[in-house]
């Protein structure tokens, strides 16, 4: 049986913990506007991962080694330290020490994806076609939604283009975002799919 370890209450930031004795935030640089692994204040998208950075502060002692456990792995699993959204619902994520003492817990919701949108790396939504000159590039970031609510998590969508000679799709150090590099003049149609949810954008490359 797990033990509940009560500490001096702390003010939590990021994902609100129940006892406010720990913090659970995403592994994101503060100046990375394109990062999709911030604190899961929104529900996680089914199939997406959230890579948490967990910390607890205990006055007068060193921070213990922490582990995460899901109360319902069928909804939200913990795999190699990452939260993986499996099915719709809510599950408690227990923050505990290695000997099983529970320090805090966070409830995380999981929701299905209804549609996908694309934005530039600075956050501007892509609402029409994109024009590029040969040699130019643009970085696009997909956003996952359930109706009007944006979903959190680090998705791994499938990117494809119907004219590879005109436009190259390059990885950009993240599982979700891509850099589109204009190769030769012409038109290309880019499709981004995450399961059954898809979106697309037309790109015209000029000399």
N, C-alpha and C positions, 0 to 999 in steps of 0.2 A: 504494500500500500504506500502511496506517495505521501510524503510529509509536506505540510505547508509551512514555509519559512517566512515569518513576518519580520520585515526590516523597517527602519525609519522611513516613512512615506517620502517619496520623491515626486517631483513634477515631471510627468512623462511628456515627451514630444514625439511627433510622428504618429504611429498607431497608438491609440489610447489604450493603455493597459487597465485591467480591472482594479488592481490594488495600487497602481501608480508607484510601483517600486522598481520598474524596469522600463527600458526604451527598446523599441523595435522599429528601426528605420531601414530604408533601402541603401544598398551599396552604390550611391551616386555621388558624383562630384557636385558641389554646391553650385558651380557655374555651368553645369551641363543641362541646357534647356531641353535637350532631346532625350534625356534619360527617362526610361519608362519603369524604373525600379524604385521609385520613391515610396514613402510610407503608404501602405495599403489602406488609405482612407476611403477609397471606393472598393466595391467588390472586385475580387480577382476574376479574370476571364477564364472560363474553362479551357484547360490545355496550356495555360500560361504559367510561368514560374515567377516567384518573387524571392529575391536573394536578400535576406535580412542581415542587418548588422545589429546584434543584440548586446546590450550593456546593462549593468546594474551597479549602483554605487552603495557601498557599505562603509559607514564612518569608522575609521580606525583599523581597517583591515584591507587586504587585497581583494580584488574582484575574483570570484570563483570561476572555474570553468563551467560554461553553460551549455545546455542541450535543449533542443526543441522537440516536442512531441505533440501530435495531433490527437484530439479526443475522438475524431471520426475520420480515419484515413480514406474512407470511401468518398468523402466530400473534399477533404484537403489532406494531402499526404505530405510528409517530410522526407525528402530524398537528398542525401548528401548536404544537408544543411539548408536546402531550398524548400520553400513552400510550393507545392504543385497542386493546382486546382483541378479536381477530378469531376465533380458533378454539382448541380445546383444545391444551395443550402448554406448553412452556417456551421462552423466548427470552432471549438476553442483550441488555441495553440498554447500549450503549457511551456513556460520558461522555467527550467529547473536546473539544479546543480547535478553534477555527475553521480552523486550518491542518492538522487531521487527526491531531494527537497524542492518543492515547488515554490518559486519566488514570486511568480506572477503569471497571469494568463491574458490572452487577447482573443476576442471573438472576431473571426474573419469570415466574410460572406463570399460566396462563389456564385457567379451568374453566367448564363450562356451569352454568346456573341450574336447580336442581331445585325450589325453592320460595321463596316470598316471605313475610316477616312484617312486621308494622307495630309501631312503637313511638312513644311520645310523645317530644317533643323532649328531655326529661330522661333518656331511655333506657329508661323503663318499658315493658315489652312489653304490647301491647293483646291481651288474650285473650278478651274478650267484647264486648258491645254498649257503646256510648257514649251517655250522656245529657247533653243540653245544654239550657239555657234560651235562649229567643229573645234574640239579640244576643251570646251567648257564642260563643267559638271554641276550637278545639284544633288544635295543629300535630302532624301525623303524619309519620313518617319510615320509608320502606321499608328493609328489610334483605334482601339477597340471599344465598342459601345453596346449597351443593352438598352434599347430605346433611347431616351434622352440622357442616360447616365453613362459617363465614361467609366470604363473598366481599367483596373490596375493590373500589373504583372508584366513580365518580360516575355512577349510572344515570340514564336518562331514561324513566321508566315512563309509562304512560298511565293517567290517573285519570278515572273516570266516576262519575256518580251518577244514580239512577233517579228522583229527585224534586228537580229544581233549584229549585222554588219553596220547598221546605223547607230545603234545605242548599246553600250555595255552596262551591265548591272554588276556593281562591285560591292563587296563587303566593306563595312566601315567600322569594324571593331565592336559591333553590337549584333545580337542575334536578330533584331527586328529591323533596324534601319539599313538603307542601301544608298550608295552613291551612283548616280546615273551619269555616265561619261559619253558625250557626243563623239562619234567616230567619223561618220561620213554624212553628207547631206541626204535628207530624206525624212520620212515619217515613221514613227514607231508607236506601238500600243503596248503599254506596260500594265500587267495585271498582278494584283497582290491578293492572295487567298489565305485565309485562316480557317480551315475546315470548309464548311459550306458558305461562309461569309466572304464576299469578294468585293474589291473595288478596282478601278482602273484609271489611267490617265494617258492622254495622247501627248506625244512629244514630237515637235518638229525641229529638225536640225538644219541649219542654214550654213553656207560656206563662211 
